[in-house]
Each structure stands twice: as C-alpha cells, then as structure tokens.
Amino acid sequence: MQLVGYLLLLRVGRVIRLLSLLKSYEIIFHTIHKMIPILIEIFGVLLLLFFFYSGVMMHILGGKITDQVDVTKVGAPPKYIWNNFNDFGCSMVTLVHFLLLSNWQVSIAIYQSVLESPWVRLIFICFYLFGNVFALGIIVTSVSYTHLRAHETGRNLVCRLLLEKKKCMIS
C-alpha cells in the first residue's frame, strides 16, 4: 500500500517537472525558487513573534479559560474552549487562529466576558497589527517584488536602471 503512495508521489513530481519546462510556468517556478530564502527569514521573524506573544499571553491570560467557562453565552461554539492560552500548544494554535482572522471577535468576546476588562482587546489588537498588517504585508510585498523581477526582461532592466540613475543624479 505504501509503495503505491510513493509511486503516485513520483508521478506528481514528474508532472511538476514537465510543467517547469513550459515557458509560462517557468516564471512561477523561478519566483518560488527566488522566494525560498526570503520566506525562511520572514517566517523566522513570524515564529519569533509567535513565541513572544505566546509567552506573554500565557503569563497574562493563562488558566482563565477552563472547562467551567460557558463559551456559548457569547455566541461561540463549544469547540472554542480550546482557543486558550493555558499551555504552549494551545496558545500557538490560538495565535494562528488570530493570524488567519477566523472569528477572532468571538474569541476576544470570550476573554472579555471572563476577565470583564476592555483592556483585553488591546492585547489582541497589538498582535493583529504586528502579525497581520506588518508580517503578512512584508510577505505579500516580497512575493510581488520577486514576481515582478522574474518578469523583467533585459530591456526593462536597462530602463529601470537608467531611471534609478537619473533619480540619484537629481537628488
């Protein structure tokens, strides 16, 4: 059974190899190849952000959401009891939940109802600003910049370099 799975995996690899030979897919594969070092650095920064916020949130909000908390009173499904900061694993999953903006307002409502403090929202807004706006913005910018450079021809490169030289001379 595992042999069939490996053969299917090799077959998919062969299709990807054939697609890379096509000119229209060559740019996509070139962009992905150029993005690997950049994405490793960006995901490293994002992982550090997750570690930092996970530690801070476990210290501030750890142990507040337990089995005795009724999450359905704020309109959350019962499975949202696991979106907590009681341990490292749950806090990482909860931060991914917030990073993807998947019903984050419901999770914030749960913490506000338990802690009865409006300051809880500020903690989550800070994570939103650093996680979504900053980190994901850098990822999108890097991907679009690399893809733009992959489409650049020799003529366009000369024109861009001449424009940059002209801007430097004016300044």
N, C-alpha and C positions, 0 to 999 in steps of 0.2 A: 504494500500500500504506500509506503514511504517512497519507494522507487518511482512510482507513478507521479507523485508530487514533485520529485526532483526533476523528472523528465519534463513535466509541464513548466517548471521554473526555467529550465534551459530553453524551452520553446519560446517563452515570453522574452527572455534575454536575446534570442535570435531575432525576434520581431523588432525589439528596440534597436538592435544593431543595424537592421535593414532600414529602419526609419532614419537613423542618423546619417545614412548615405544620401538621403533626399535633401536637396538644397533648401527647401522650405523648413525642414526640421533641423537642419544644421545650425541655424541661428539659435534655436531654442536650446539645443544641447550645448552649444558654445556658451550661452548665457548661464546655464546651470553649472557648467564646469568653472566658469569665472566666479560664480557666486559662492562656491563652497567655502573658501577661506573667509570671506566677508560674513557669511551666515554663521560660521563657527564662532567668530568673535561676538557677533550680535547676540546669539543665543547664550553665549557665556555671560554676557552682561545681564541678559534677561534672567538667567539662572541665579546670578548673584542677587538680583533684585528680589527674586522669589525667596531665596534663603533669608535675606534680611527681613522682608515683610513677614515671612513665616515665623521667624523668631520673635519679632515684635508682637505680632498678633497672638502667638501662643502665650506670651507674657501678659498681655492686656486682656485678651478675650478667652483664654484657655479655661476650660471647665465650666463655662457659662451655659452652653447648650448641652443638655443631658437628655436621657430618655424621659425624664419627667416633664420636659418642656413641651407644651402643646403648640406645635408649629402650624396647625390648621386654623388657629384663631386669627392669624394674619393672612390667610388665604394661600398658604404654602402646602404643597403635597407632603405626605408623611415622610417621603424619602429625603426631604431637605434637612432632616435631623442630622444627616451625615455631612452637611456643609458646615463644619465647625472647625475650631482651631484647638481642639483638645490634644492632638498629637501631631507629629510632623507630617505624616502621610495625609491625614485629613486636611491639614492646613494647605499642603501643596495642591491637593485636588480642589479645594475651595478657591485658591488663588487662580487656578486655571479656569475655574467656573467664572470668576470675576473678569479675567482677561478676555474671555470669549463673550462677555456681556450676556450671559444666558440667565435671564430672570434675576439679575443682580439686585434689583429693587426689592424682591421678595426676601432675599437673604438679609438685606440691610434692615427690612422691616422686622424680621425675626430678632435680630440683635437689638434693635431699638426697643422692642417690646420687652425683652428680657432685662436689659440694662436700664431702661427708662431714661436714656440720655440722648440728646440730639448730637452730641459730640462724636458718636459712633460713625455717623455719616461722613464726618470729616476725614476719618482714617481711611475709609473706603474710597473717598474722592481722591485722596492723595495717591493711593495705589492706582486708581484709574488714570490719573494724569501721568504718572511715571510709567506705568505698564502699557497702557493702550496708546495714549497720544504720543509719548516720546519714543518708546522702544518699537512699537509696531509702525510708527511713522518712519523711523530710520530703516526698518526692513523694507517697506514699500519704496522708499526713496532709493535705496541701494539696488533693488531689483530693477526698477525702471531706468536708473542711470546705466547699469550694466547692459541691459537690453538695448538701450539707445546706442551705446558704444558698439554693440555687436552689429547693429545695422549700419554703422558708419562705413562709408566707402573711402577710398584713398582721396578722392576729390573733395568730399565733405570734410575730411580730416584736415586737408590743407587750408580750406576756407575757414574752419573753426580756429586753427592755429593762427592764421593771419588776423582774424578778428580779435583774438585774445592779445596778440602782439600790439595791435592798434590801440586797444583799451589801455594797455600798460603804458604806451607812449603818451597817451592823452593825460593819464593820471600823473 
